[in-house]
Amino acid sequence: MDRTPVRIDLALQGGGSHGAFTWGVLERLLEPWLHIAGISGTSAGAMNAALLADGWAAGGAEGARTSLEKFWKRVSRAARLVRCSALLLTGSWAVGRLIRPPHTS
């Protein structure tokens, strides 16, 4: 079914987890019948706006999808590494397992 393209403007909110959730929404909005005429954002929303615009310029909708996916997967990996490093430094984790500190009386 052919649809007349609908022009939309996006204002993306900030907040780390909101940025990751917005990635999924943007995926859905990259449909051929939607035309993103303008985009702005704050904090994590600005990151998504920049990634979408840059990816779009490089390769259209597929470029935007790739740009967003690559960024948020890297953020996710980095967050896991930071968490593991912090837990190792505090002695709460050892070789990927939670260990209980010894009881002291």
N, C-alpha and C positions, 0 to 999 in steps of 0.2 A: 504494500500500500504506500503510495507516494503521499507525503505530507508537505504542506507549505512550511518552510522553516520558520521557527519562532525565535525572535530575538530576545535575549535575556541579559540582564546585568547582574553580576554577583558581588555581594559584600560578604567576605568570609571572616568569621570571628577568630579570635586568638585563643590561646590555651593549648598546651602541648597535646593532650589527648584529643581535644577537639580537632586539632590539625590532622591527626591520624584518622579519625573518624570521617573527616571531611574528604579525605582521599577517596573513600568508597562512594561518597555522594558525587564527587566530581567525575569518577569513572562512569557513573550512570548518565551524567549530564553531557558527556561527550558523544552524544547520539547525532547522526547526520541531520535530523530534523530540528535540532536546537543549534542556535548560533549565539555564542557568547560574545556580546557586543562590547561589554566592559567588565572589568574585574578589579576589585580592590580587597584589601584585607589588613588585619592588624596581627602582629606577632606571628603565631603559627599560620594564621590565615594569609598573611603576607607572603610567607614562604610558599604556601600552596599556590597563591596567585602568580608568583614569579616562576615557579616550576612549570605551571600550566602554560603560561605565556611563552616561556623559553622553549619548552617542548613542542608547543604548537608551531612556533616559528621554524623549528628545525624539521618537523615531520608531521604536521597536522594533528589530528586527534590521536593517532597512534604514537606520535612523538610525545604528546602530552601525557598519555598513559604511561609510557616508558619512563619519562622523567619523574613523574610522581611515584611510581612503583620503586624505582631505583633509590630515590631519596629516602622514602619511608622505611624500606627494608634496611638501609644502612643505619638509620636512626635506631631502629629496633635492635640491630646487632650491637651497636655501640652502647645502648642502654643496658643490655645484658652483660657486656664486658665490664662496665662501670660498676654495676651491682655486684658482680662476682669479685671484682678487685676489692671493693669496700668490705665485703664480708670476709674475704681472706685476710685483709689487714687487721680487722677487728677480732680475728680468731673464731668467728662464728661458723665458718665453712672450712672444710678440708677436702680437697680433691673432689669438689662438686657435691659433697654430702654435708648435711647439717650435723654438727657434733655438739654435744652438750658439754659446757664447761664443767670441770671437776667441782664437786661440792667441797666447800671449805667450812669448817666449824669454828 
